[in-house]
């Protein structure tokens, strides 16, 4: 047996020691055969790449033996992907790229097979943080609302929760650094808890993703891709600054990264501060101010057959909880009630590459500390207020620790079939240290086993998968038996078996159709099972229900996409049937001035979709016309309507590329967007209708050179007409408080 272990170890070391392979070649323009400089070449599975030099030449070294997909992309050209067979020490691949006015495609990371968007069986939306920031969004929660079918439940401008096709909170998972972001996300009165600094792009899975991510992915996934390490033997750095006129807000971050052939390092630090926002009625919403500090860093070590990385993220947010339009102030220190939320996110990702197969292990640890300071008085703001906050203990003090794991084995490809098997899970503990207890001390354990295959044919692709999950929740009792507020101890077990099937067919070179059917589930969370109280920000007294069952759903998605060099059109439709949908309903009573809400269950249906087009008229190479319409309807089986369903909306954008008008303007752009939200009259029994409104946004940006230093400048304005409106998804709607008015953003980015 000892000799067997030694033999296996030597075989593994041989993989690392002798597979020193390389890929090189030249990338040219198909039209004029001229070399293309700064073309990106990237192996998604290996997370390794480079760019071409002035002669169009590239070389990627230290590659393992096997078959791996390479993606070649360059602005103004159609993205190219190909599976490359690395079989010797020196491999060649030269490509002629074809120009395209439509934006280049990117690799989808949130699904396991790392395909380009057009190659993926499951429809996934992807957008870069740079594009989101160019619209003038204050934070990530606001930025993602530019994606069709995605909105945000907001409490002011500092607190927002993603809504995907009408589902939010614990029905939408957020992933960052490849691990699940666990930060008491059931609460509506705090935001995502992560800064957009150090995030490269956002991917959105619109529909059940329980097959890939387990419980709570019933409504979809928000997948945040961290910035990549620098290419081998490169050093990069940048400084980014933004100012927002409405909130007199500023945010900034600076980053540095360096890589050798084997060792890679990056670090980015940033922060933001905003005063109370001003409505279109020229009034500041008291205590909507917020502050944030953020640090992200990473270290990686890479050999030809082995790669490991560790990333760490520290985030602290101080969030005022707005309740009224009171004293008009420009103070940046939150008043009571406010929250102080601190998160530590530590992740480790290791990849081992064998001949035509690979193993990936991701281990994550998150620690989330949520402190809430209640409003004990209604005195006007004064200078001594800050000292009072520092001395006062939080009424609510919750610490959540989560250890998660995600292990995938990518089997050797058999013909046209790729298969991945995996195991995922987590151990989570919630503890209370404050005078108030929103949810009891508890431990949650998840274990999931999955298998999924992708089968590629000449003009079509099929993806199949199945998964089994089990979740156990054990909580302590809270309070004294037979006294008000008592919550019994809990010992619950939830199981679920889910399947998914997808089919993509290339009708023509330009026309693609997709059909996906998937089941999903969500186990009730601690708040739904055990709540018995109220706290600041909810305006309600919530009573849990220990007898709640799993939510289960089946969603059908159908899409049709047409795309050529100058025109793009898509239609997405979905029907989502949910059994035992959990929702809150008032019972008509009050406790301490707060309305009592009970957790109920009932079958529900959601349906709708998105339609969009992108037209690039020839020969006006500098002009883009974009339009998209999103609609969703949510109904209970009893013929009632679901709460917090986004209003139908229609966005129309004119976008200009100044560089194609005058090459001296480098990468200059401009846009004008008119986004209309229709009246929302399909409301739940405890909601009110919301009037429609239209917002006008515009922006401009360019890269200039000052003394050989490139500087990226952008100027944008949201709600340029200072419209007075209330969003249907605003938590401040019940108090009649308007959303933010005109907000001009000036941004500067300096690459070092």
N, C-alpha and C positions, 0 to 999 in steps of 0.2 A: 504493500500500500504506500509506503514511504517513497519507493522508486516511482510509483505512478504520479504522486504529487510533484516530484522533482521534474519528471518528464513534461507534465502539463505546464509547469512554471517556465521551463526552458522554451517550450513551444510558444508561449505567450510573449516571452522576451524576444524571441526571434521575430515576431510580428513587428515589434517596436524597433528592432535594431537594423534589419536588413531591407525594409520596404521604404527606401529613400527615393521615391519617384518624383517626377516633375511633369508639368504640362506647359507647353509654350506654343506660340503662334503669333499671327498678325490679324488685326481687325481693320477692315477697310469699308469705305462707303460703296455700296453696290452700284450707285449711279455713275460715279466718276472714278472709282477705283483708288481714291485717295485714302491715306491712312487716317484713322480716327484716334485722337488723343483723349485721355481721361475716360475711356470706356470702362465700365465696371464689369468684372468677371468674378462670379461668386459661386462657391459650392455650398448650398443651404445646409445640407446634412453635415458637412465637415465644418461649417461656419468659418470658412477660409476663402480669401479672395485677394484680388489686386486690381490695378488699373493700368491701362496701356500708356506707353510713353509717347513722345512726340512723333515717332515713326510708326505708331500703331502696334508696337511689339509689347508682348507681355510674357511673364514666366511665373508660374506658381510651383513652388518647391515643397518638399517634405510631405508628399501625398501618399496615402496608403494604396495598396493593391485592391482593385475591385471596381464595381460599376457605380458611378455617382452622377447625379444630375448637376449640370453647370448652367447658370443663368447669366446671360450677357445683356446688359442694358445701357442705354445712352439716350439722353434727352433728344427728342426729335426723331427717334428711330424705334422701330418695332422691337420689343423685347424678344430675345431668342433663348430657347432652352433645349438642351440635348443631354441625353445620358452618355457619359464618356466612360469608356472601358480603360482603366489604368492598368496596363498589363506589363509594363517594363519600366526601366529607369528613366527613359526619355520618351515622352508622348507629345504628339503634335495635333493642334486644332486651330485652323484659321477660318474666319467667318467674314462674309460680306453682309453688313446690316442694311436693311431696307428702311428708307425714311417713312415716317408716319406722323401726321399732325395730331393724332390722338395720343394722350399721355402714355408713357411706357408702363408696362405692367410689372408688378412685383410678386415675389414669392409669398405665399400664404403660410404663416408659421403656426397658426392656431389649430390647423388640421394636421394630422400626423405624416402625410406623404410629401409635404413641401412642394406643392405644385404651383405654377403660375395661376393667376386668377382665372384665366380662360380654360385652364386644364383641370381645375378643381371640380369635382362632382358636386360638392356642397357649395352653394352660393355664399360667399363671404365678402363683406365690404372692407376695404382697406384705404386708409388715408394717412398721410404723414403729419406729424406734429407741426412741421413748418407750414403746411397748407392751412391747418387749423388756426395757427397763430396769426397768419396773414389776414384773417377775417376780423381781428380785433377782439377775440375772445379773452375774457379776464382769466378764466381757468379752464381746466380740462373738461369739467362737466358741461360748461357752456359750449366749448369747442366742438364736442361730438354731435351737437344738435344739427350740424350742417350735413350729417349723413342721413339720407332718406330713410324713414322708418325709425329714427332714433330721436328721442326728446329727453327732457330732464325735469324731474320734480324738484322745484327749487324753494328755498326759504331765504329770500334775498338774493344777493349775487355771490356770496361766499359758500353757500351750502346747496349742493345739487346731487341728485341721484339719477343714474341713467334709466331711461325707459325704452325698451325695445318692443315695438309692436304692441304697446299697451300693457306690458308686464314690467315690473320693477322690483326694487328692494331685494329680498332673498330669492327671487325668481331669476335674477340676472347675476351671474358670477363675474367677478373682476380678477384677472390674472396679471401678475407683474413679476418680472424676473423668472418667468416660467413656473411660478407657484401661485396658489390660491391666496388672494388678499382677504384675510379675515380680520375685520375691525368693527364688530357689532353692527354689521350692515343692515340689520333689521330696522335700525333707528332711522327715522326720516329727518331728524334735526341735526345731522352732521353729514359732511360731504364724503367724497371718495377717499380722502385721507392720503392722497398721493399727488405730488407735484408733476407738472408736465416737463420740468427740467430733467434732462437725461433720459427722456422717452423719445424714441425715434419715430414710431408709428403706432397706429391704433387699428386693430382688426375687430370687426363685429360679426359674430355669428347670430343671425336673426332666426331663431327657432330653437327647438329642444336640442341641447348638446349633452344630454345625460350620458350618452354612449361614451363620449370622450372625457367628461369631467364629473360625472356622478350627480348626486343630489344638488339642488339649487340651480342647476343649469337648465331648468325646465323652460325658461323664457329666452335664454340666449347667453352669450358670453361677450364680455368686453375684454379683449386681449391686448395688453400693452407691451410692445416690444422695446426693450432697453436699447440704448445706443450701442453700436458695435464697437469692439476694440479697434484700434488703428491697424492698418495693414502692416505686414512684416517690414521692419526696418524704417518705420515712419514715426514722426512726432507731430502731433496736432494739438491745437488749443483754440479756444474762442471765448469771447465775452459777449453777453447778450443783455440788453437793457430795454425796458418798456415803461412808458408812462401813460396813464389813463386819466383823462380830464375829469370825468364824472365823479370818480371816487378819489381824485387826487392820489391815485394809487400808483405804485411803482413795483415792478418786480425785476429781478436780475439774476443771472447765474453765470458762472465761469467754469470752464472745463479744461482738463489737460489729459492727454493720453499718449502713450508711447508703447511700441512693440518691437521686440527683436524677432528672430525666427521662432523662438520657443516661448519666451516670457512676454506677457502683455499686462499693461496696467492702465487704469483710468480713474479719474476722480472728478466730481462736479459738485459745486456748492452753490446754493441760491436762496432767495427769500423774497417775500412780498409783504406789502402793507397797504391797506385801503381804509379810508374813512367811510362814513355812512353814505350810501348811494343816493343820488338825487333822481326823483321821478320826473316824468314828462310834465307834471304839474309844478315843477320847481320846488319841491319839498324834499328834505332829506329824511330817509327812513331811519329813525332812531335805533341805534345798536345793530345796524347791519354791517358794521365794520369788522375787519378780520385781519390777522397777521399769520404768516407762515414762514418756517425755516426748513430747509431741506438739504440733505447731503446724500450723495450716491457715490459709491466707489466699487471697483472690481479688480480682480487679479486672476490671470489665466496662465496656464502652462500647456503647451501643445507640442506633441510629437507627431509623427506621421500617422500612427494608429491609435493615438490616445490624446484626449483633450479634457482638461478639467478647469473649471472656473468657480470663483467665489465672488458673490456680489452682496453688498450691504447698502441698505437705505434707512436713513434716519429722517423722520418727518415730525414736526411739531406745529400744530395749528391752534390758534386762539380765535374762537368764533363767537361773536356776539349773536344772541338769538333775538331778532327783531319782533316786537309785538305791537308797536304803535308808531305814529308820527308825532313825536314829542319835541323836546328841545332840539333846535337846529345847531349842530356842533360839527367841528372838524377834528375832534379828538380821535386818536387812533387806538386808545386803550378801551377794550370792551367793557360795557356796563353789565351788571347782573340783570337777567340771567345770561351766562356765557359758558362756553365749554373750552377746556384745555385738553387737547387730544395728542398723545405722543405714540408714535409707532416705530418699531424696530423690525426691519425685514432682512433676514439673512438667508441666502440661498446658495446651494452648491449644485453644480451640474457637471456630470462626468460622462464622456462618450468614449466607448471602446469600439474600434472598427476592425472587423474580421474580413475575410475574403467574401464580399457580397452580402454581408450581414453586419449588424451593429447592435450595441447595447447602450442605452441611455438611462442614467439614474439621476433624478433630481430630488434633492432633500431640502426642505424649507423650514425655517423657524420664524414665526412672527410673534411679537409681543405688543399688545395694544392696551394703552392705559387711557381710559376715558373719564375725565373729571368734569362734573357739572356744578356750577355755583348758582344757587337760586337767588331770586329777587326777593330780599327780605324787607325792602323799603322802596318807596317811590320818590325819594328825594331827588332834587335836581342835581345834575352832574357838578362836582366840585373837585378841587385840587387834591383833597385828601382821599378821594375815592380809590386811587391806585393802591395806597397803603392798606386800605381796608381789604381789598381783594387778596393782597399778599398774605395777610394774617389769617384770613378766614379759611376754614377747612371746607372741602367740597361736600355738598350734600350727597352727590352721587359719585362714587369712586369705584370703577370697575376695571379689573385687569383680566385680559384675555390672552392666553398663551396657546399657540397652535404649532404642533410639529407635524409636518406633512411629508409624504413621499410619493413619487411617481416614477415607476420603473417600466421601460418599454424595451422589448426586444424586436428588432426589425429582422425578420427571417430572410434567408437568402431567396432572391427572386426566382420563382419557378415559371419559366416561360413569360407570360404576360401578367402574372399574378404577384402582387406585393402584399405581404401579410405582416401585421404587427400584433403582438400579444403583450399584455401589460397588467400590472397591479398598481392600484393607487389607494391611498388612505390617509387618515390623519388622527391624531389624538389632541383633544382640545379641552382646556380647563378654563372656567370662568369663576372669578372670585370677587367678592364685594368687600370694600373697606370703608364705605361712607355710611352716613346715618340713614340714608334711604336705600332700599333695595328694589331695583326695577325687575331684575330676574335673579333667581337664587344661584348660589354656588352650584356648579354642575360640571360634569365631565361628559364629553361626546367622543365617540369612536366610530370612524368610518373605515370600511374595507370594500374595495371594488375590484373585480376581475373583468378584463375586456379582451376582445379579439376583433380585428377589423381587417378587411382585405380590399384591395383596389385591383380591378381587372381591366386591362387596357386592350381594346380591339382597334381595328383600323380607323373607324369613324365614331366610335362610341367608347364609353367607360362605365363600369359598374362598381359601386362601392357597397359592401355589406358589412354589418357588424352586430355583435351582441355583447351584453354586459350583465353582470349580477352585482348588486350592492346590498350591504347591510349597514345599518346605523343603530348604535345604542346610545341612549341618553339617560344618565343617572344624575339626579339633582337632590340636594338636601332640602329638608323642610324649612319653611321660613315663617316665623311668627309663633303664636301660641294657639293651640287647638281651641276651637270654638270662639276665638276672638276675631274681630274684624281684621282683615288683611292676611289671615293665615293661608299658607299655601303648603299642601302636603308634599312629601318627598315623591320623586318620580323615578320610575324604572321602566323605560320604554325601549322597544326594539322595532325597527322598521326595515323591511326588505323590499327589494324591487328587482325585476328582470326587464331589461329594455333591449329593443332591437332597432336597427336603422337600415334603410336601403335607399340607394340613390342611383339615378341613371342619367348620363349626359350623352347627347347625340349631336354630332356635327352634321347638321342638315346640308350645309354647304360650307365653303371655306369661311364665309362671313356670318353664317347663321347657326346659333347654338341653342338647344333647348335642354332644360334640366327638370327632372322630377325627383323629389325627395320625400320620403315618408319616414317619420321617426317617432318613437315613443319617448316620453320623459317622465321624471318623477321629482317630487320634492317632499322630504320629510318635514313635518311641522317644526318650527324653531322654538327655542326656549320661551321667547316672548309670547308666542301664540299659545303655548301649553301652560305657562305658569304666571303670566302677568296678573298683578292685582294692585294697581296703583296708578298715579299720574306723576308727571314731572314737567318741568319747563319745556316749552317748544311743541308739545303735542296738543294742548288745549282739550284734553280728554282723559278720562279715567278708564283704563283698559283692564278687562277681566279675561284671563286666559281660559282655555278649555283643554283639560288633560285628556279628553277622549277623541281628539282630532285624529283623522286618518291621513295617510299619504295623499298628496295631490298627484294625480296621474294625467298625462295628456298624450294625445296623438295629433301630430301636425303634418299636414300635407303642403308642400311648397312646389309651385310650378313656375318656371321662368322661361322667357324667350328673349334672346339677345342677338341683335344684329350689329355688326361692326365692320366698317371698312376704313380707308384712309381718311375720309372726310366726314363720316357720319356714324353715329352710334345711337342705338335705340334699345330700350329694355322694358319688359313688363314682368313684374313679380306678383304672384298671388299666393295667399296662404289661407288655410282654414285650420284653426286650433281648437280642439275639443278637450276640455279639462274636466276631469271627474273630481268631486270633493274639493272644489276651489275654496280656499280659506279667505275670508274677508271680515272686516269689522262692520258692525251695525249698531247704531244707538238704540237703547231700550227706553228712552224717554225720561230717564231719571238723572239726577245730578248728585255728585259727591264733592263737597268743598268747592262748589262753583264750577266744576268740570262735568261735562256731559259724560255719562257712562256708556262705553262701547263694549260690546260682547263679540268674541270671535265665533263665527259661524262657518258652516260648510254647505256648499251647494254646487251642482254641476254648472259649468259655464262654457260659453263659446266665444272665440274671438276670430275675426276674419277681416281681410282687407288686402293691402298690397301697395306697391309703388310702381309708378310709370315715369320714365325719364328719357331724355334725348340730349345728345351733344352734337351740334352741327358746326363744322369748320368749313365755311364756304370757300371754294376755289374761284379766283386766285387770291382772295383776301387772307393770306397766310397768318396775319396778325390777329384775326378776329375769331372768337369762340362764342357760340350761343348755347346756353345750357338751361334745361328746364326739368323739374321733377315734381311729381305730385304724390303725396302719401296719405293713406286713409286706413283707419282701423276702427272696428266696432266691437264692443265688448258687452255681452248679454248674459244674465243669469237665466237658469232654466225656468225660474218663476216669472219670466218676462220682464224682470227689472234690468237695469243697466249697471255695469261694473263702474266703480269709482276711478277717478284719475286716468281716464282714457283720453289721449291727446286729441286735440281738434284736427280735422283735416287741414292740410297745408299745401301750398303751391309756391315753389321758389323758381324765379327766373333770373338768370345771370348773363350779363354781357361781359366777357373777359377779353382783355387785349394783351398782346405780347409785343411790347415796344421794340424789342431786339430785332423783330422781323420787319419793322418799319425802318429802323436805323440801327445798323450793327454796332455803332458807337455807344448805344445805350445798354450794351451787355444783356443782362437777364431781366430787363425792366418789364413790369406788368401793371395792369390796372383792371379793376372790376367794378361793376355796378349791379347790385342784387336787390330785387323786389320780392319780399317773402310775405305771402298773404296767409293768415290763419282764419279759417271759416268759423262761424258761430258754432259752439258746442251746446246742443240742446238735448243730446242723449246722455243724461246724467243720472246718477244713483239717487235714491230717495233722500239722502242727506246732503246732496250737492245742489248748487244753483247753476243755471245756464250761464254761459260766458259769451259775450259779444265777439264778433269777428274784428280783425284789425289787420293793417298792412304796415310793414316796416321797410324802410329804405336804407340800404347799407352800401358803402363804397370804399374803395381802397386803391392805393398805388404803391409801387415799390420798385427799387432798382439797386444795382450794384455799381458803386463808383470807386474810383481809384484816387487816393490822396497820398502823394509821395511814395508811390509803389505799394501802398497798403490798400487792400481791398476792404470796402465797407458796405455792408448791406443795410439799406434804409427802407422803412415801410411806414406808411401813414394810412390809417383806416378810420372809418367812422360808422358806428352802428346806431340805428334809429336816428338818422341824420335830421329828420323832421321833428324830433322831440315829441313823438306821439305819446299820448296818454292811453295806457292800456293795462289790462290785467290778464295774465296767462291763465288758462284753465288749470295748469299744473302748478300754479303758485300756491304754497302753503299759507301765504299772506292774503289770499283771496277772501277768506271768511271775515277778515278785518277790513276789507275794502281798500287795501294798500296797493298802490300802483306798482308796476314793474319799472325797471330802470329807464331813464330817458336817454337823451343824446350822450354818446360816449365816444370820444376821439382818442385813438391810440397812436402813439409815436414810438416806433421801435428801431433799434440799432443793433447790428450784430457785426463783430469784428473778428475774423479768423486770424489766428496768430501763427 
